[in-house]
Amino acid sequence: MRLLIVNPNTSTDITARIAATARRAASPDTEIEAVTVTWGVPYIVTRAEAAIAACATLEMLAAHAADCDAAVIAAFGDPGLDAARELLSVPVLGVAESAMLTASMLARRFSLVSFAAEFKPWYEDAVERLGLRSRLASIRCLQDGFGDITRIQEEKETALLTLCREAVELDGADIIILAGAPLAGLAERLAERVAVPILDCVAAATRQAEALAAFPPKPGGSRRPRGSASKPVLGVTPELRALFQAG
């Protein structure tokens, strides 16, 4: 199968990390294509930034998804996920949804661990959206900031490990989700040092995408409401306009 992964952040270094993690998680016959949005922010913190990222993500999906079997939106919070599912006929997954649903199947209560306190309200929204509030043990985030987003793992590995252990020992988490694409691959290094499983959100989405791609395409293609193809769509890329106007 062919899996398209879109990084809704503008950092190509993070995209490379996402792609490497996905390839380690994927089956040998799965081809991974990872692309980066061409406009937006290097990492998403606010809902306003997420709205920008959602639009940029739809453009990248429109440009690259024609011959893919599934697609993944690789930013925690899943910007543009519902809209992408309206437009595309193949399965579209978000790393947040995939990780939390996987964690809920593997354990009773999960904790989210991430690298910026500003994420907490947005991540709480993501949990509520999935109806998983009763399964959430905690959201723990670094409080002291960070330097280069592309080196967050190297700079903050010890601090993130401490948060994981606190989520287990103080909050009762049965499984940890490392929340955020910049943390892709870190779970492999922390796994032996934490008493419960640690879930990589990119790996979870990759494996779920492989499973969902085996099911037949959605009947009738996309989920667009009737009549939506008749309206003009201005100011977007030709590829995205074509998706909106497809019959």
C-alpha positions in Angstrom: 0.0 0.0 0.0 1.0 3.7 -0.3 0.6 5.9 2.7 0.7 9.7 2.4 1.7 11.6 5.6 1.2 15.3 5.8 3.1 17.4 8.3 0.9 20.4 9.0 3.9 22.3 10.4 6.5 23.9 8.1 9.5 22.2 9.6 11.1 19.8 7.1 13.4 18.4 9.8 10.3 17.3 11.7 8.8 15.8 8.6 12.0 13.7 8.2 11.6 12.5 11.8 7.9 11.6 11.2 8.8 9.7 8.0 11.6 7.7 9.7 9.3 6.8 12.6 6.5 5.8 10.2 8.8 3.6 8.1 10.0 1.7 11.2 6.4 1.1 12.2 5.0 0.2 8.8 4.9 -3.2 7.1 7.8 -3.9 4.7 5.5 -3.5 1.6 4.1 -0.1 2.7 5.4 2.9 0.8 5.6 6.1 2.9 5.4 9.5 1.2 5.8 12.3 3.8 5.2 15.9 2.7 5.4 19.3 4.5 3.0 22.2 4.2 4.4 25.1 2.3 3.0 27.8 4.5 2.0 28.2 8.1 4.0 27.9 11.4 6.9 25.6 12.4 4.8 24.1 15.2 1.2 24.6 16.2 0.3 25.9 19.7 -3.0 27.9 19.3 -6.3 27.2 17.8 -5.7 30.0 15.3 -2.5 28.4 14.2 -4.4 25.1 13.9 -6.9 26.7 11.6 -4.1 28.0 9.3 -2.5 24.5 9.4 -5.8 22.9 8.5 -6.1 24.9 5.3 -2.5 24.2 4.3 -3.0 20.5 5.0 -6.0 20.3 2.8 -3.9 21.8 0.0 -1.2 19.2 0.4 -3.7 16.3 0.6 -5.3 17.6 -2.6 -1.9 17.7 -4.3 -0.5 14.3 -3.3 -3.4 12.0 -2.4 -4.5 10.9 -5.8 -2.8 7.6 -5.8 -2.5 6.9 -2.1 -4.4 4.2 -0.2 -4.7 6.2 3.1 -3.5 9.5 4.5 -2.3 10.6 7.9 -2.3 14.2 9.3 0.7 14.3 11.5 0.1 17.0 14.1 -1.4 16.3 17.5 -4.9 17.9 17.5 -5.5 16.7 14.0 -6.0 20.0 12.1 -8.3 19.6 9.2 -9.2 16.0 9.8 -12.9 16.2 9.5 -12.7 18.4 6.4 -10.2 16.0 4.8 -12.5 13.1 5.4 -15.3 15.0 3.6 -13.1 15.5 0.5 -11.2 12.3 0.1 -12.5 8.8 -0.6 -9.5 7.0 1.1 -9.2 6.7 4.9 -7.7 9.8 6.5 -6.3 9.5 10.1 -5.0 12.0 12.6 -2.2 11.1 15.0 -4.1 12.3 18.0 -7.3 10.4 17.3 -5.3 7.3 16.4 -3.1 7.4 19.5 -6.0 7.9 21.9 -8.2 5.3 20.4 -5.3 2.8 20.3 -4.4 3.6 24.0 -8.1 3.1 25.0 -8.0 -0.4 23.5 -4.7 -1.3 25.1 -5.3 0.1 28.6 -7.8 1.6 31.0 -6.5 5.1 31.4 -3.9 7.1 29.4 -1.9 10.2 29.9 -0.7 12.7 27.3 2.9 13.9 27.7 4.1 16.8 25.6 6.6 19.7 25.4 4.6 22.9 25.9 2.1 24.0 28.6 0.2 26.0 25.9 -1.0 22.7 24.3 -3.1 21.7 27.3 -6.4 23.4 26.4 -6.2 22.2 22.8 -5.4 18.7 23.8 -8.3 18.7 26.3 -10.6 19.6 23.4 -9.2 16.7 21.4 -10.0 14.3 24.3 -13.5 15.7 24.7 -14.1 15.4 20.9 -13.5 11.7 21.1 -15.6 11.2 24.2 -12.6 9.9 26.1 -12.6 12.2 29.1 -13.2 9.4 31.6 -10.2 7.5 30.2 -7.8 10.4 30.6 -5.5 10.2 33.6 -3.7 13.5 33.0 -2.1 15.9 30.5 1.5 16.7 31.6 3.6 19.2 29.7 7.0 20.8 30.1 6.7 24.2 31.9 10.1 25.7 31.2 10.1 26.2 27.5 12.5 24.9 24.9 15.0 26.1 22.3 15.1 24.6 18.8 11.9 22.6 18.0 13.9 20.2 15.8 16.1 19.3 18.8 13.3 19.1 21.4 14.0 15.3 22.0 17.7 15.8 22.6 17.2 18.9 24.8 14.3 17.6 26.9 14.5 13.9 27.0 15.2 13.7 30.7 12.4 16.1 31.5 10.0 14.3 29.3 11.0 11.0 31.0 10.2 12.5 34.4 6.8 13.6 33.1 6.1 10.1 31.9 7.0 8.6 35.3 4.9 11.2 37.2 1.9 10.4 35.0 2.3 6.7 36.1 3.2 7.2 39.7 1.0 10.2 40.6 -1.9 10.1 38.0 -2.4 6.4 37.7 -1.8 6.2 33.9 -1.7 2.7 32.4 -0.3 3.9 29.1 1.5 7.1 28.0 1.0 8.9 24.7 3.8 11.1 23.6 1.8 13.9 22.1 3.3 15.9 19.2 5.0 15.1 15.9 8.3 16.6 17.2 8.4 13.7 19.7 8.1 11.0 16.9 10.5 8.2 17.6 11.2 9.1 21.3 8.9 6.4 22.6 11.4 3.8 21.4 14.2 5.3 23.6 12.0 5.8 26.7 10.2 2.5 26.6 12.6 0.5 28.9 12.7 3.3 31.5 8.9 3.6 32.2 6.8 1.1 34.0 3.9 1.2 31.4 3.7 1.1 27.6 4.6 4.4 25.8 2.7 5.0 22.6 4.2 6.9 19.6 1.3 8.8 17.9 2.9 8.6 14.5 3.5 4.8 14.8 -0.1 4.3 16.0 -1.6 6.3 13.0 0.7 4.4 10.6 -0.5 1.0 11.8 -4.1 2.0 11.9 -3.8 3.4 8.3 -2.5 0.1 7.1 -5.5 -1.7 8.7 -8.1 0.7 7.4 -6.7 0.7 3.9 -7.6 -3.0 3.6 -11.3 -2.1 3.8 -13.3 -1.1 0.6 -13.4 2.6 -0.3 -16.3 4.6 1.0 -19.4 4.1 -1.2 -19.9 7.1 -3.4 -16.4 8.5 -2.7 -16.2 11.6 -0.5 -18.6 12.7 2.2 -19.4 16.2 0.8 -23.0 17.4 1.3 -25.2 17.4 -1.8 -24.9 20.6 -3.8 -21.5 21.6 -2.5 -19.9 20.9 -5.9 -22.0 23.6 -7.5 -20.5 26.6 -5.6 -17.4 28.5 -6.8 -14.3 28.0 -4.6 -11.9 31.0 -4.9 -8.4 31.6 -3.8 -7.3 27.9 -3.3 -4.9 25.8 -5.2 -6.3 24.2 -8.5 -5.9 20.7 -6.9 -8.0 21.6 -3.9 -10.6 23.4 -6.1 -10.9 20.2 -8.1 -11.7 18.2 -5.0 -14.4 20.6 -4.0 -15.9 20.6 -7.5 -15.7 16.9 -8.1 -19.1 15.3 -8.8 
